[in-house]
Amino acid sequence: MHLTQRVLITGGAGFIGSHLSERLLERGYEVLCVDNFFTGTRANISHLLDNKKFELMRHDVTFPLFVETDQIYNMACPASPIHYQFDPVQTTKTSVHGAINMLGLAKRTKARILQASTSEVYGDPSVHPQPESYWGNVNPIGPRSCYDEGKRCAETLFFDYHRQHDLKIKVARIFNTYGPRMHPNDGRVVSNFIVQALRGEDITLYGDGRQTRSFCYVDDLVEGLIGLMESDDALTGPINLGNPGEFTIRELAEAIIELTGSSSKMVHLPLPQDDPQQRQPNIDLARQHLDWAPYVELRDGLTKTIAYFDELLKQLS
């Protein structure tokens, strides 16, 4: 094996992918960032372009890719409902064809490969908090299913390649993650609320605002992903990565109004179809096998994220 490990990150110009690229470069890896720029942006990785160990390639993972690599992080897929419902067929293709193409590449190069799966595989859970052993409660024909089922199928493919071809796989189920470089128009609750608060607009809560989410700061998540990738081969996952701190959507809105000093009012809209009522990861496996747990408190993470959006909105105005 050559001395510097080459890492391929699909979706590397996206929100999580760009932070992962940054962290791996800091650790001395060579990083090949692949993105079709559907939701990723050049701005997210522009500060890395001068790094001799960083390479950017515009490519869509639904088409095969012929490169040499030691590790693959398969992060490519729009992750917010607004983006993944814009072209649901393409979303499913990105998850399924993308997984097949990256697994084929891993098989050829004998690379270790990690799939960024999602807490959405649990659907609207009837078990709380959600352990990895829970099979989920998913509507296979609803408007969200292009994402949920695409990711579930990707997990299937990963384990079939592992059993059939002895591939070194890792599957991470990522729960709600937030931080700088989130897309301002992605419709996700943290970015929505922050942008609305900074603009002094009404903050829109869907339903009664009592539904819960768990919010993991992106730096914590990236540590978990790298820890999983570098763990023992026998540990395939799936492993939940998320923050077990559970907050109602109303509590999140109140914290953001307070931290931004905004005069925004909260207004209620109907709950979208198949929107989960509660989401909270059981992270016992990650604690036990990766010695991982998130440590950034919600208020600290929100403060950093608000500063990012404040700067971004000034540039856009």
C-alpha positions in Angstrom: 0.0 0.0 0.0 1.3 3.4 -0.8 2.1 5.7 2.1 -0.6 8.4 1.6 -4.1 6.9 1.6 -6.3 8.1 -1.3 -9.9 8.8 -0.2 -12.8 9.3 -2.6 -15.8 11.3 -1.3 -18.9 11.3 -3.4 -21.0 14.3 -2.7 -17.8 15.9 -1.4 -18.9 19.5 -2.1 -22.0 19.0 -0.1 -22.7 20.1 3.5 -21.3 17.1 5.3 -19.0 16.0 2.4 -17.1 19.4 2.5 -16.5 19.1 6.3 -15.3 15.5 5.8 -13.0 16.6 3.0 -11.5 19.2 5.2 -11.0 16.9 8.2 -9.4 14.1 6.1 -6.9 16.6 4.5 -6.0 17.8 8.0 -5.2 14.1 8.8 -2.8 13.9 5.8 -5.0 12.0 3.3 -5.3 12.7 -0.4 -8.9 13.5 -1.1 -10.7 13.1 -4.4 -14.0 15.1 -4.1 -16.6 14.0 -6.6 -19.8 16.0 -7.0 -22.4 16.8 -9.7 -23.3 20.1 -7.9 -27.0 19.4 -7.7 -27.0 20.5 -4.0 -23.3 20.8 -3.4 -21.5 24.1 -4.2 -18.0 25.1 -5.2 -18.1 27.7 -2.4 -18.2 24.9 0.1 -14.8 23.6 -1.0 -13.2 26.7 -2.6 -10.8 27.1 0.3 -9.5 23.6 -0.4 -8.7 24.0 -4.1 -5.1 25.2 -3.5 -4.3 22.2 -1.4 -2.0 19.9 -3.4 -3.7 16.8 -1.8 -7.2 17.9 -2.9 -8.7 17.1 -6.2 -12.2 18.1 -7.5 -14.1 16.2 -10.2 -17.5 17.0 -11.5 -19.2 13.6 -11.9 -22.7 12.1 -11.3 -22.4 8.8 -9.4 -25.3 7.3 -11.4 -22.6 6.8 -14.0 -19.6 4.5 -13.3 -16.3 6.1 -12.2 -12.8 4.8 -13.0 -10.3 6.0 -10.5 -7.8 4.5 -8.0 -8.7 4.8 -4.3 -8.1 3.2 -0.9 -11.3 4.3 0.8 -14.7 5.5 -0.5 -17.2 7.6 1.5 -20.4 7.4 -0.5 -22.2 10.6 0.6 -23.8 11.6 -2.7 -27.6 12.1 -2.5 -29.7 15.2 -1.8 -30.8 14.9 1.8 -33.5 17.5 2.2 -37.2 16.9 1.2 -37.3 20.0 -1.0 -34.3 18.7 -3.0 -34.9 15.0 -3.0 -38.6 15.4 -4.0 -37.7 17.8 -6.9 -36.8 14.8 -9.0 -37.7 11.7 -7.0 -36.7 9.2 -9.8 -33.2 10.8 -9.9 -33.0 10.6 -6.1 -33.7 6.9 -6.1 -31.2 6.4 -9.0 -28.5 8.4 -7.0 -29.0 6.1 -4.0 -29.3 2.8 -5.9 -27.2 3.2 -9.1 -24.7 5.3 -7.1 -24.3 2.5 -4.6 -23.9 -0.1 -7.3 -21.3 2.0 -9.1 -19.3 2.8 -6.0 -19.5 -0.8 -4.7 -18.2 -2.0 -8.1 -15.3 0.5 -7.8 -14.5 -0.7 -4.3 -14.5 -4.3 -5.5 -12.1 -3.5 -8.3 -9.7 -1.4 -6.2 -10.2 -3.5 -3.0 -11.1 -0.2 -1.2 -12.9 0.0 2.1 -16.3 1.7 1.5 -18.7 3.6 3.8 -22.3 4.3 2.9 -23.9 7.4 4.3 -27.3 6.0 5.2 -30.0 7.8 7.2 -32.3 7.7 10.1 -35.1 7.9 7.5 -34.7 4.1 7.1 -36.7 4.0 10.4 -39.6 5.9 8.9 -42.1 7.2 11.5 -40.8 4.9 14.2 -42.9 2.9 16.6 -39.8 2.2 18.7 -38.2 5.0 20.6 -35.3 5.8 20.7 -34.3 3.9 17.6 -31.7 1.1 17.9 -30.0 -0.3 14.8 -31.9 -3.6 15.3 -35.2 -1.8 14.6 -36.5 -2.5 11.0 -38.5 0.7 10.7 -42.0 1.8 9.8 -41.7 3.1 6.3 -44.3 4.0 3.7 -42.9 2.5 0.4 -45.1 4.6 -1.9 -45.3 8.0 -0.2 -43.6 11.3 -1.4 -40.6 10.7 0.9 -40.0 7.1 -0.1 -37.7 8.0 -3.0 -35.2 8.9 -0.3 -36.1 6.4 2.4 -36.3 3.4 0.1 -33.3 4.5 -2.0 -31.2 4.5 1.2 -32.7 1.2 2.4 -31.9 -0.4 -0.9 -28.3 1.0 -0.8 -27.9 -0.7 2.6 -29.2 -4.0 1.0 -26.6 -3.7 -1.8 -23.8 -3.0 0.7 -24.5 -6.1 2.7 -25.0 -8.3 -0.4 -21.6 -7.1 -1.8 -20.1 -7.9 1.6 -21.5 -11.4 1.7 -21.0 -12.2 -2.0 -17.6 -10.5 -2.6 -16.2 -10.2 0.9 -16.1 -6.4 0.5 -15.0 -4.3 3.4 -18.1 -2.2 4.1 -19.3 0.3 6.7 -22.9 1.6 7.0 -23.6 4.8 9.0 -27.2 5.8 9.7 -27.0 9.6 10.0 -29.5 11.5 12.1 -30.3 15.2 11.8 -27.1 17.1 11.3 -26.6 20.8 11.2 -23.8 23.4 11.0 -22.1 25.9 8.6 -22.5 25.2 4.9 -26.0 23.9 5.2 -27.9 24.9 2.1 -30.0 28.1 2.9 -33.0 26.9 0.8 -32.9 23.2 1.7 -36.1 23.3 3.7 -34.5 21.6 6.7 -35.7 22.8 10.1 -32.4 24.3 11.4 -31.5 26.3 8.3 -35.2 27.3 7.8 -35.6 28.7 11.3 -32.2 30.5 11.3 -32.8 32.2 7.9 -36.3 33.2 8.9 -35.1 34.5 12.2 -32.2 36.5 10.7 -34.6 38.0 8.1 -37.2 38.8 10.8 -39.8 36.6 9.0 -42.4 34.4 10.8 -40.9 31.1 11.8 -43.0 28.3 10.4 -43.7 25.3 12.6 -45.4 22.3 11.0 -48.1 20.7 13.1 -48.2 21.7 16.8 -44.4 21.9 17.1 -44.3 19.2 19.7 -42.7 16.6 17.3 -39.1 15.9 18.3 -35.8 15.8 16.6 -32.2 15.2 17.7 -29.6 17.6 16.3 -26.0 16.6 15.8 -23.3 19.3 15.0 -21.5 18.5 11.8 -18.0 18.3 13.5 -19.2 15.6 15.8 -20.7 13.7 13.0 -17.6 13.8 10.9 -15.5 12.4 13.8 -18.0 9.5 14.0 -17.8 8.8 10.2 -14.0 8.7 10.3 -14.0 6.6 13.4 -16.4 4.1 11.7 -14.3 4.0 8.5 -11.1 3.3 10.5 -12.7 0.7 12.8 -12.0 -3.0 12.7 -13.1 -4.7 9.5 -15.5 -6.9 11.4 -17.6 -3.9 12.3 -19.8 -3.3 9.3 -22.6 -1.5 11.0 -25.2 -0.3 10.5 -24.2 2.2 13.3 -26.4 5.1 14.3 -24.5 8.5 14.3 -26.5 11.3 15.8 -27.0 13.3 19.0 -29.3 11.6 21.5 -30.4 14.9 23.0 -34.0 15.2 22.0 -35.7 18.6 21.5 -39.2 19.6 20.3 -39.3 21.7 17.2 -40.8 24.5 19.3 -37.8 24.4 21.7 -35.5 24.7 18.7 -37.4 27.7 17.3 -37.3 29.4 20.8 -33.6 28.9 21.1 -32.9 30.3 17.6 -35.1 33.4 18.2 -33.2 34.0 21.5 -29.7 33.5 20.0 -30.4 35.7 17.0 -32.3 38.4 19.0 -35.0 38.2 16.4 -38.5 39.6 16.6 -39.8 36.7 14.5 -43.2 35.2 15.6 -44.0 31.5 15.4 -46.8 30.4 13.0 -48.2 26.9 12.5 -48.8 25.1 9.2 -50.2 21.6 8.6 -47.8 18.7 9.0 -46.4 17.2 5.7 -47.4 13.6 4.8 -45.3 10.9 6.5 -43.4 13.4 8.6 -42.0 11.5 11.6 -43.4 12.5 15.0 -40.2 11.6 16.9 -36.6 10.9 16.1 -33.9 10.0 18.5 -30.9 7.8 18.0 -29.8 5.0 20.4 -26.0 5.4 20.1 -25.0 2.6 22.4 -23.2 0.8 19.6 -21.2 3.9 18.6 -20.2 4.5 22.2 -19.2 0.9 22.7 -17.4 0.1 19.4 -16.1 3.6 18.3 -15.8 5.3 21.7 -17.8 8.0 20.0 -20.5 10.4 21.4 -21.3 13.9 20.3 -20.1 16.7 22.6 -21.1 20.0 21.0 -24.1 21.4 22.9 -27.1 22.6 20.8 -26.7 26.2 21.8 -23.0 26.2 20.9 -23.6 24.6 17.6 -26.4 26.9 16.8 -24.3 30.0 17.6 -21.7 28.9 15.0 -24.4 28.0 12.4 -26.1 31.4 12.9 -22.8 33.2 12.4 -22.3 31.4 9.1 -25.8 32.2 7.8 -25.6 35.8 9.0 -22.4 36.2 6.8 -24.0 34.3 3.9 -27.2 36.4 3.9 -25.1 39.6 3.9 -23.2 38.4 0.8 -26.5 37.5 -0.9 -28.2 40.8 -0.1 
